[in-house]
Structure formats: structure tokens, C-alpha cells
Amino acid sequence: MKSSVMHDADRHEHEHEHEHEHEHEHEHEHEHEHEHSCCGHAHPVPEPEIDKGAPGQYQYALHIPALDCANEESQIRHGLQEMDGVLRLVFNTPAGRLKVHADKPIEEALLERLKHMGLPAKVESQEDADAARAPASRWQGIGKLGAALALAVAAEAAHWALAGFSWVSALLALAAILLSGLGTYKKGLLALWHGQLSINGLMSIAVTGAVVIGQWPEAAMVMTLYVLGEWIEARTLASAKSAIGSLTDMLPEEAEVQSASGQWQVIPLDKIAIGQRIRVKPGDRVPLDGVICEGESSLNQAALTGESLPVTVSSGDEALAGSLNGDGTLTVDVTHAKGDTVLSRILHRVEEAQASQAPAQLLIERFARIYTPAITLMAVAVAILPPVFGLGGWLEWFYRALVLLVIACPCALVISTPVTLMSAITRAARMGVVVKGGRFIEEARQLEVIALDKTGTLTQGEPVLMQAQATALCEDETQARHFAWQLAAGSRHPVARAIAAGLEQERSSISDDKQAVAQSAKQLKGIGLEAPKGTLTDAPVYLVNERFFADAATPLPDAVMSQVKAFQQQGCSVSLLSIADKVVMIFAVQDPLREDAREAVHALKSLGLSPLMLTGDNPEVARQIAKEAGVDEVQAQCLPDDKWQRIKALSASRPVAMVGDGINDAPALAEATVSFAMGKGATDTALDTADVALLDDKLMHLPWFIRLCRFTYSVLLQNLVLAIGIKVLFVILAIMGYTNLWLAVFADVGASLLVIGNGLRVLGFSSKKGTS
């Protein structure tokens, strides 16, 4: 595992490795990247997010006691998101918390708007925030609810057993209502006062109506069951939301840091700066991202990538926060401070994704905004019209109308989509697949074409020397190999580096003057390298591709040309060492296929997707790599604009995915329906620009993710059928008089719990079989 700087340089310089194209440009790009590499990555650092205190932007942490259901979340979202200055809303519904990101001071306007909506809020203090983050007891409040439920059951029993003493039943019922639902009742009245048809408002009407017509036990059972259902729902949602956040619990709060005097001292993570040196002992978690400078060990990165097999690391390799150190002590130079590690950015992106709304969710919320008033108007009609036309008594139809009001609650319907998508996003993150938002879960299931870049996507992105073959014109093969090493070792081009690395172990003991050769060597744009006359021999020495000879109108000998073609047909890029006009060595360099590339392509095909390879490489090499990977369609010699044009043409008629490294393929990634970035070594770019990032570069996670998206969609449909089906059934039963208030509440709460439980099944989606 290379450091991110080296890995990035390898990838970006390797776009046209087959012809040594753009050598000069890549040198400058590499130098430019190093201007930004102080943090251990080669990409310009993005502007800070608004929750990092960017100048001119504001954030407000609000505590909203009435925020405890998806219905209130929807109400707040639609009430605030159009406010002037509001940039983003991040909900923690179970905790009744909302973070508002704004581009100007709007605190007073926010509080006033929420108060007008019947959802009063207060700005959360640091003490409030600390208390909210503190783990609450799983059973907190259950004793009070249990007592209220017992009182409600006793009220029901007294109603039947003590018919002549109705005051006993009423007293027990009142105690149950005060004990369990006084807060809910107040919130409901406040919402109704401000013209909001929230579930709390509907429950307040139903309870008040039941009391007015003397149905005290019914009122108590309705309120108690509703509050109990809300309690269960809130804790279930909190469990789902905290599933990914539990990763932060693995990180230590302190780390051993080397002082200027060389002594080791333990200090808090937030006091450790970039560039400081930390020590990670065997069995400890790596506290901050960095580059290993001393030691050898193995790192288990399951927390970041889902891969449980340890990775062997040593000096120069990356060590990412959250990784579990094996049996060796590591000394690490910190490259990212607390809050800016890969793990922190994963959690931040998952939070953003969970807070975003997918198209299906928006559609359901729009439906719910029509559905709730419609059912309420139906309830009014049921209460008035039948008695007017002599079809029954006022009391009977008023009771049925109350049941309809309870049925009007759209909680199960509204919550069915976000809990399922939230579970899918969390499950993906646990496997090292970071998704930007729920809409990409929906769109990925519909993909028909998946375009893959070659270098660094289908291949490993690190070319190796496969063969070094002397020609018939070579008089001294040892010397020729040494010349090739001296030229290649002074270059940063990936093909040249592969040649230098391949010859390193076998070069002669002749005294080197690599530095002098490197300084005097000329870059031949798109062709290779030249050591001028007098540098290595009395004649110029070239390490070039076959274009050099075509441009010079100097035909290659048939034997050499035949061997060049043979190597290219094997998927190799070819470089030629020439002394003057005599080709003395042929070097075949190949970027090996990823181990799981063929399996991943086969899996994608089995899912009905059509793989397409887009590459800047020459047709011979591209066709060979595609053949090995099992890709049937290839477009070679593509510049970034060519890839963009192809993706644009394809996406005009069907959903298309693009898989690349997130930089050279940026135009195509932006144009695709869903874009995937290979994240290892390019994590910043992957998380900031692509729709989905594969943090460990495992191609098999592509078909796995598609299966996850399709499974998630099937669960979404099941939840919609459950939520709507139960509502429709009880609307019919309510109108016909075959149900009562507490059964309606039981059905409403039951529907909510059913869709939550069904949605949480996605958290258990199998990584192998694609089933839950």
C-alpha cells in the first residue's frame, strides 16, 4: 500500500502510459500537486464545509422538544428550507435536535418561524449538546409508560366491571393520560393553534373527542398506546442512525506524541498538529491519519473498508485513523488533524447522505401533505353527512370520525422511505462504499451501462516490467540495461519508473551517475526520453516508443516491429532503447489487471449491465486488457473530453455509470447518472466529487452495491404496500364501524414499527449473496 502522494502521482501520470504521452505535462502536474501535498495527499484541499466554521457562514444547533417523529421532521423541513439564508438542514429526530447551516445570521428568524409553526425551539448550549451526546439508557422512560399502560387497562376493566361507577374508570383514564401524554397533548394543541395538522394535533382532537362523548378508557388507551409507539419508534430510529456513528467510539482520545526533545508524551488528539510524530503500539487503534516513518506491522482496516484481512505495512505506507494495529510498533507522521481524517470525512458524508432526501421520499411527503387534509375532511364529512341524511346517530358517526382522524396520521408512510435509505447508506459505509445521498441508491438500481476507466480501475495502476529483450543489434546487453536504468531512473513517468524498478536488481556495478543523466536528459513530448550525445556514449541514447521512429521516418527492422506488435497484443506497453539509430533493447511494461476485475465484470453482466471500457491507451493494449477482464466493448485513445462525449451520448437514452479515479475522468464522472470513484489514495477527491466512492478500490463492491440498491428498492416497495394497505383497510373499517379508537392507534403504531423493522433489514444485507 503506497502513500497517497505516490499513489496519486502514479495514477494521474499514467493516463497514456503506452506511448509515454504528455511526459512533460505530467512532470509539471506532479510538481504542482506537491505544492498541496503537505497533508499527505496530492490534491488541492477543498474549501472547508460550513460546519468547520468557514468565514461568512453560520450554524445553529437547535433543540426542538416537539421534534420526535418523521411527520414533524417533514413539517420543519418544508417550513425552513425556503427561508432566506438557509443552506442545509441536518436532523437528529430521535434526539429532537436540528442543525441549521446558513450563510448569514438568522437565529431570531429561525426561532420565530419555528414558534409560528407550533414547534418552539431553543438554541442548544454546549452543556445541552454534551448531554445529548451522552448515551441514554435504553429503557429510559419505560417505567412511566408501563404505569400509564397499566392505568389505561385498569380504566378499561373498570368501565366493564363497575358500570355504575363510571367516575372510577374516568379517574384511572385521566391519570393514564396525564402520566403518559400530557406533553403530546400540549404539543398537539399548540400545533392546531398555529394551523398545523400534525399527528400530535390529530391525537389531541381524538383524545378530546373521546372524553367529550364519555369514552374515557378509549381516550386513555389511545394516548398511552400512541406515546408507547412513539417511544419504541424513536429508539429504533436512534439505533439505526447511530449504527455508523459507533465507529468513532473506536478511536482513542489521546495519543503518544514525540516532543522536540525526542521524549514521548500522551496528549489529547485535538492538540496534535499536522507534521507531529505519533507512536502506535501493538493492539492499539491508529488515532490519526498519517504516513509510517518507522516500523513494520499489519493493519486491520475493516472499520474503513469492510475488509477484515489485515494489510502488511511498513515505512512509506499510509496508516488511517480507526485501523487496528497488529503486532508491531509503528511511528507515524500525522497528515490529517482530528476531524479531518478519512474516518471523520466518511462519517460526515454519511450524515449528509442520511439528511438528504431522495426523489421517492420527496414524492411521498408531497402525497402525505395532500393525504392528511383529505382524510381530515373525510372525517368531518363522516361526522356530519350520515346523521344529516338520517343514516344513524350523531354520537355514532362522530366516534367513527375520530377513528378516521387517528388513521389520518401519515407517520408510517412518511417514515417508510428514509429509514430504509438510511439503513442502505449505513450498510454501504460499513463495507467501505460511501454514498453521497439516497437518490443515488434509487438511481443505481436502474443502471444499464457501466463505463470503466482502464488505468487504476480495471488495472492496478502500477505498471511493472514484464520483459527486457535484447535485439540482434545489441553488442553489450549488460551495458544497454544499465543505460536504460540510468535514463528511466531519472523520470517520474510510470512506465519509466516501472523499467527502472525492474532493472534495479540486475543492473551492473558500474559506477552510476544517475543524477547527471537525469539533469541532462531531454523530455520528448509524447515519445520518451533522450540522453544527448556525450552523456552516456559518443552517440545520443533514446528510451522511446515506436512513434519516435515513425515521426523520424526511420522504419523499425521487421524483427523489432514484429516483437513490438507481439508484446502489444499481450497487453503490454513497449519502450525501445536506441543508441543513435540502432534499437538494442525492447522493454515490455504491463499494468496488471486487478485480481477481482474479471469476477466483477462477470457479476455486473449477470445483473444485466453492459460493461464498457474507456481508456487513453492504444487499441492493441486496450483490447487485450478488455479481453482479460471480460469487457466486450472498448473505446481506446480517449482524451477526457472523448470520455465525456461518450457518456453524454449514452446517458441521453439510458442510465449510465462511470467508474474512474475522480480526476482525469472528472468530466465523464460528472455527466454520468451515477459516478463511482476508486477511493484508495484519492480519498479527498472520491468523497468530494463522486456520487459513490469505493474506499478500498475493490471492484467486486460495484455489483455488491447494485444488488444492495435493488434489495433496498424491494424493501421500499414492501414498506409502501404495508403503510398504504394498513391505512386503506382501517379507513374502510372505520367508516363501516368495525374498529375503535385504540385499535386504530394500535394499527397506526404497528404500521410504523413494521416499516421501521422491515427497513432495518437492509442493515443485514449480505455482502456475498446479496440477500438479507
N, C-alpha and C positions, 0 to 999 in steps of 0.2 A: 504494500500500500504506500504509494508515494505521497509526499506532501502536496497540499493543494496547489502551491505555486508551480511545482514541476508538472503536476498533472494537467493543470490548465494550459500551461505553455505547450505541453505535448499535443493536446487536443487542437488548440487553435492554430498551431503552426502546421498541423498535419492535413489540412483540408485538401491539398493537391500533392500528396507525397509522391505520387507515381512519376511526376515529371520534374520534381524539385521546383515547382512553380511558386512564384511570389516569394522567393527566398529573402530578397531584400526587404520587402514589405513586412514579412514576419519578424525579421530582426528588429525593425522599428516598433512593431506591435509589442514584441516581448519587452523591449526597453520601456515602452510606455506603461505596460502592465506593472512593471516593477516599481513605477512611481507610486503605485497604490497598494503595494504588497506588504506594507508594514504590519498588517493584521493577519498575515498568513494566507491571503487569498489574492488572486491576480486580477480581480475585477474591481472597478471603482465602487467604493462603498456607497450604497443607496442613501438617499436622504432619510433621516430618522422618521419613524412613524409618529403620529400625533400623540401617542401615549408615552413618548420618550421626551416630551417637553420641547418640541420644536418651536422656535420663535414665532410669535403671532398666532399660535393655535392653543386651544384650551380644552381641558377635560373636566367633567364634573361627575363625581361619584355620588349617586343619589340612593337613598333608602326609601322605598315606597311600600309601606305596610300592606296595602291592598293588592300588590302585585304577587299573586300566588297561583296564577292559572294562565294557560295559553290564551284565554279569552281576553284577560287584562293586558297581556303582552301585545296582542294584536291591536287592542284599543289604543295603547300608548304609542305603538309604532306608527299607526296611521295618524295619530294626533300630533306627533312631534317631528316626524321625518321631513315634513314640508316646511318646518319653521326656518326662518331666515337665520343662517349661521350654522345650522346643524349639519355635521358631516357624516356621522356614523353613530349608531346605537348598538350597544353590546349589553345583552340581557343576562342576568343570572336569576331567572324567575323563581326557582325554589327558595332562594335567599331573599327575595324581594328587593334585589339590587339592580341598578341600571347605571351604566357608564355612558355618558354623552360626550362625544368628540365634536368640538365646534371651532370655527375659525374666527370667532370674536366673543367678547364677554356677553353671555346670555343667561346668567344664573337666575336673575329675578324673573325673566320672561319664562324660563322653564318651569320654575316653581308655580308661577301664576297660571300657566297653561294646564299643568297637572292638577292644580286645585280646582280649576274650572271644569276639568273632566271628571271630577269626583274621585280623584286618586292623589290626595295630598302627599307631598314628599318633603324630605329634608336632605340637606347636603350632608353627606356622610363624613364624619370626622375620622381621624387616624385611629382613634380608640374604637370607633364603630367598625372600621374596616378590619382591625385586628381581631375583634370579637367575632365578626362574620366569618373570617378565615379559620378561626379556631374550630376544631372538629366538634360538632354537636353530637349528643347521644342519639343513637339510632332510635331509641324508644322515647325520646323526649316528648312529653305531652300526651303519651298514650294512656296514662293513669286517669287523667282528667276526662279524656274521651271515653274511656271504659266506664267510668262512673256515670257519665251522661247517657251512654247507651243503656246501662242498667236501669236508670231512672225512666228512660223512654219506654223500655219493655215493661217496667212496672206500671207505668201510666196506661199502657195498652191493656195489661191484665186487669187493672182496677176498673177500667171502662166496662169490661165484660162482667167481672165478678161483683163489682159494687155499683150496680146500675143506679141505685137510689142515692148514691153519694158521689155525684159527678165532680164535686169540688175536690175530692181526693185525687182523681185522675188528672184534673186540671192543674192542681198544685204540683204533682210529680212532673207533669209535662213542662210546666213553666220552669221548674228547677233544671230540667234537662236542657231546655233552650238557653237559659242564662249561662249554664255551665259550659256548653259546647259552642253556641252560635251567636253570642252577643256581638262579638267583633264582626262576624259575617253580616249580621243583620244591620249594624251601623253602616258598614261599607255599602251595603245594598241600598239603603235609604239615601245615602249621600250621592250614589251614582244616579238614582232616579231623580233626585233633586236637580241634578245637572243634565237631565235628559239622556242618560246613558242606559241602554238596555243590556247591562252586564248580567252575568249569571248570578252574581250576588243580589242584584236588583230583582231578578226574577224569583230567586229564592225568598227574598223578603216579602214579595207580593204573595207568594204561595203560602208562606207561614202565616202572614197576617190574615189572608182569606180563610185559611183553615180555622184559625182562632175565632174569627167573626162568626162563622157558621157553627161554632161549638165543637169542632173536631180537634180538641187539644192533643190527644195522643198522636193523631196523624201529624200535627204540626211539630211535635217533639221528635217523632221518628224521622220526618223529612229533614229537619235541621241536623240532627245527630248523624244520620247516615251520610248526608252531604258533606259535613265537616270531616267525618272519618275518611270518606273517599278522597277529599282534598289532601288530607294528611298523608294517606298512602301514596297518592299520585305525586305529591311534592317530593317525598323521599325516594320514590322510584326514579323520578327525573333527575334528582340530585345525584343519585348513584350513576346514572348514565353520563351526566355532564362531568363528573369527577373521574371517570374511568381513565381518560388520558392525562388528567392533571396529576394523577398519582405518581407519574414519572418523576415529578420534581421532588417527591419525598425521598428519592434515592440519593440525591446529591448531598454531600456533606455541607455543613455551614461554615467550615473552616478548612484551611489547607496549610501545609508546611511550605514556607517561602524562604528562599535564601536571601540573607541581608547583604549589604555592601561589604561587610567584613567576612562573608563566607559562612556565617552561622545560620542555622535553620531555626525558624521560629514560626509558631502557629498564629495565624491572623485570619479574621473573617474574610469571606470571599469578596464582599463588596469593597474591601480595602486593597484588593490585589489589582495592580495595573498591568496593561499590556506590556510585554517585554520582560516582566519579572519571571524568575525561575521557581518552579514548584516541584515537590517531590511526592510521588505516588507509591505507596508501599504495597506489597502483595496483598490481595484481597480487598483493597480499597477501591472506591469509585473515583474515576478521574473527575476532579471538581470543575475544571475549566478547559475550554478548547486550547490546544497548543501543539507544538512540534517537539518530538522527542529529541533531546540532545545527548542523553546518556542512558544506557541500559537496554536490555532485551527482555521481552516478556510476551504474553499473549493477552489480547483484549477481547472481551465478550461484549459485542455491540448490539445485543438483542433489543435493548431499550430504544435504540435508534433505528434499526433496520429490520427487526423481526428475525434476524438470522442468529441462531443460538450457537453456531460453531465459532470458536474463538479465532481471531486473526493474529498471526505472528507479526510483531512489530519490533523495530529497533531504531537506531539513530536516523533522523530524517523523516520518519513516518509521522502521520497525524495521530493525535490522541484526542478523542472527542469527549466532552463532558457527558457523564452518565455511563460511560463504558466501564466494565468491571475488569480491574487489573488481575492478571494471573499470578504466576509465582516469581516474578522478577520486579526489582525496584526500578522505577522509571523517573528520570529527571526531565521535566518538560518546560519549555519556554512558552509562556502564555501568549496566545494570539488574539483571544477574544475575552473581554471582561464579562463579569456576571451580568446576565440579562441580554447578552448579545451572542451567546453560544448557539451552536446548531440546535441543541435541545430546546433552548429558550425560543428560538425562531419557529421551531416546529409547533410548540405549544401556542405561540402567538397566532400562527396561521390557522391552527385547528380552532382556536377560539373565534377567530374571524369567520371561518367557514361555518361554525355552528351558529354564529349570529346572523349569517346571511340568509336570504330567503330564496328558495328555488321556485321555478315557474309554477309547479304544482301547488306549492304552499300558498303562493300569491293568489292562484285561482280559487283555492278552497276558502281562503279568507274573504275574497270578494263574494263568493257564494254565501258564506256564513253571514256577511253583513246584510244580505237580502233575506236569507232564510229566517234569521231570528225575528225581525219585524213582521215577516209574513206569518210565522206561526203565532206571534203575539196577536196580530189582527184576527187570525183564525180563532184564537181563544176568546177574544172579545165577541166575535160573531157567534161562537158556540154558546157563550153565556147569555146572549140576548135573543138571537133569532128563534131557536126552537120554542122557548116559552111564549114568545110573541105569537107564534103560529099554533099555539096550543098543543105542542108535542111533548109536554112534560112540565114539571115544576121548576121555578126559578132556582131553588136551592140545589136541585139535582144537576142542572146544567151549569150552574156556577162552579160546582165542585169539579165537573168534567173539564171546565175551562182552566181551573187551577192545575189540574193534571197536565193539560196541554202546555201551560206555561213552563212547568218543570221540564217537559220534553223539549221545549224550545232551546234549551241550553245546547250550544254547538261545540262544547268542550272536546268531546271525543273526536268530532270531525276535524276541528282545528288542530288538535294535538297529534293526529294520526300521522301527518307528514313530517313535521320537524323532528319528532322523536326517532323516527325511522332513519331519516337522513343523518341526524346527529350520530346515531349508532354506526352507520356506514362510514362516516368520516373518521370516527374514533377507531373503528376496526382497521381501516386502511392505514391510519397513522401508526398503529401498533405493528404493522408489517413494514414500516418504512416507506409508505406511499402517502405523501402529503397532498391533500386535495384543497384547492382554494375555496370551494363553495359547493353547496348542494346541487346547484344547477348542472355542474359537471358530472355528478353522479347520474343525473337524469339523461344528459346528452350522450354520455359514454356508452350507455346500453344500446343506443341506436346506431353506433358506428358501423359503417360498411367497408370503408377502405382505411388502411393504416400505412402511412408512408414512413419509412425508416431511413435515417441517415446511415451511411456505412461506417465511417471512421468514428470510433468511440461509442457507437451504438450497437451495430451488429458485430463490429470487431472490438478488440480490447483497447484500441487507441494508442498502443505502444508497440511499434514495429520492431521486429527482430531480424537479424541477418540469418538467412536460410542457407545460402551457398556463396562461396567466393571461388570462382573458377578462373584459372589462368588460360589465356589463349595460346595459339601456336606461335604468336609473335613475342611472347614473354620470354626474356632471356634469364631473368633472375626473379623468381616468384617471391622469395623472401623480401627482397628489396621493394618489389611492387606492392606487396601487402603493407610494408612499412610506410611507403609514400601515401597509400590510401588512408592509413590510420592518421598520419600527420595532418592531411587535409581535412578529413572528416572530424577529427577531434577538436578542431578549432571552430566548428559550426554548431549552431543551435537547431538546425533543421532536423526534424525527427528521423528522416531517412539517413542523414549523415551521422546522427548520433547512434543509430542502430548499427551502422557499419563500424563506427569507432568502437562501440561496445563489443561487437562480435570479434574484432581483431585484437582487442586489448590483451587477451591472454596468450595469443600466439605471436605477437609482434617480436622482432629480434631485439637483441640487447644493444644494438647500435645506439649511440648517444642521440637523444631526442633534442630537437629544437622546435617543439610544437608551437611555442609562443611566437617565435619569429615567423613561422609558416602562417600561423593564424593572422598575424598582423599584415602580412604582405599578400595573403590570398584575396582574390577578387570574387565578388558575388556575380554570377552570371544569371540575370533575372530569368526565372522560369526554366533554367537549364542546369545549374550546378555551381561548381567551384573551380577556380584556376589558380595554380601556383605559378607565378611568372618565371620566365627564363632566369636561371641563376639562383632560384630559391631552393629547389631540390636537386635539379640537374642543369646541364647546359641548355636543355630544351624546356619549354613550358609543360606542366603536368596538369591534366584535367580530371576531375571526378564529376561526370555529367551524365545526362540521359541521352537517348538516341536523337532527340531533336537538335542537339548541338551539331551533329554531323549532317542532318538534313538541311539545317539553316546554312551550313558552310558548303553545301553542295558536294560533300565528301561522302560517297556511298560507303556503308559498312561492308566488310567482307561477308560473303554469303554465310560462312560458318558462324560468324559472330551474330549476324542478323537472325539466323535460324535459332540460335541458343536464346537470344533475347525474346523471340516470339514464344519459345517453349516455356521460358520462365513466366512470361505474362499470362500464358494460358493456365498456369498453375496458380494464378492469383498473386504473383509477385510483382513488385515494382523493381525496375532494373536500373542500375547505375554502372557506368563504364569508366575504367581508369585508362587514360590515354596519355602516352608520353609523345609529345609532338602529335603526329597524326597516326600513331600506332596504338591500337587498342590492345592492352596487355592483360587486363583483368575484367571479369564480369561479376558484379555483385547483385544477388537477388535478395530483396528485402520484402518481408511479408508482415502485414498486421494480422495476427491470428484472430480467428473467429472466436467470439465469446463461447464459453462452454455450453451455455444454455440457449444459444441463439437458434439452433435448428429445432430444438424442442419447443421453444417459444413460438416460432413461426408456424410449426405444425399445429400447436394449440390454438393459435389465432385463426388458422384456416378452419379448424374443426368448429369454431364458434361462428363461422360464416363470414369472416372478414377477409378481404383481399389485400395481402401484403404487397407493398411497392417499395423498391429501394431507390432513393435519390442520392447521388454521390457526385463529387467533382472528379473522381478517379477516371482513368481511361477505360474504354469499353471492355477490353480483354480482362483486366483485373476485376472490374465491376461484375461482369458476367460470371466469373469463376467464384467470387465470394457469394454472389446471389445463389449460384448453384449449390454451393456447400450449405448455405443457410436454408435452402428450400424456397427462396423467393422467386416467383415466376416472372415478374415484371420489373424491369430495370431501366432507369434513365441515368446515363452517365454523363460526365463532363458538364455537370450542372454548377453554375455560379449561384450564389444566394438568391439572386433575382429569378433565375430559372426555376429554382425550387418553389419560390413564392408563386410564380405564374402557374406552375403545375397544380399546386394545392388550391389556388384560387379557381382554376378551371374545374377541378374535381368537386370542390365544395359547393359549386353552383347547383349541382344536381343531387348530391347525396352527402351524408355526414362523413367527414374525413378527419382522421387523427394524424398528427405529425409527431415523430419521436426524434429528438436531436439533443445537442449539448446545450442549447439555450442561448448561444451567442452567434456562431456562424449561421445557424439555422433560424435566427430570430424572426426574419420576415415570414418564413413559412410557418413557424410556430404561432405567430400572431394571427395568421389567416385561417388556420385550421379550426374545425369545430371544437375539438379538444386537443390541447397540446401537452405532450409529455416531455419532461427534461430528465436526462440522465444526471443524477444529482451529485455523485461522488466527485469531490474535487472542484465542483462548481455549485456548491450548495446555495450560495447567495443568489446567484442568477436563477437557479432552479426554483427557489422559493419565491423570488420576487417577480419573475416574468412568466413562468409557465403556469398552466392550469393545474397540472399534476406533476409532482416530482418523485422520481424513483431514487431514493436516497442511497441505496446500495448498488445501483446500476444492474439489478437482476432483471433480465428481460422476461423471465417467467412471471414476474409480477404484472406484466401487461395483460395476459389472458386472465390471470387471477383477478385483477381489478375489473375487467369486463364482466366476469362471472359475478363478482360482488355487486356490480351495478345492476345486473339483470335480476339477481336474487332480491336486492333492495326494492326494485320496482314491483316484483311479485308480492312482496310484503306490503308495499304501499297500496296496491290494489286490494289485498285482503283487508287491510285496515279500513279502506273506504267502504268496502262492502259491509263490514261489520258495523261501522259507525252509522252509515245511512240506513242499512237494513234494520237495525235495532230501533232507530228513530221512527222510521216509517211504520214498523209493527206497532209501536206503542202509541203513535198518533191515531192509528185505526182503533186500537183497543180503548184509548181514552175517549174517543168520540162515541164509541159503542157502549161505553160504561163498564167495560170488563177489567179495568185496573183501577188502582187507587194511588194516592199521592206518594206514599212511602215506597210502593213498588216501582213507581215511575222514577223516583230518586235512585232506588237500588239499580234499576236498569241503566240510568244515566251514568252513575258512578261505575257500574260494571262495564259499560261500553268503554269508558275512558281507560280503565285498568286493562281491559282486553287489548286495546290498540297499543297501549304502552308496552305491555308484556310481549305482544307479537312483534312490535318494533325492536325491542331489545334483543330479539333472537338474532338480529344481524350482527351483534357483538360476538356471537359464537360462530360466525361464518367460517367454514373450514378452509384452510389455506391449500388443501390438496384436492379435495373432491368438489369444492365449490358448493357445498350444502351446509345447512345449519345443523 
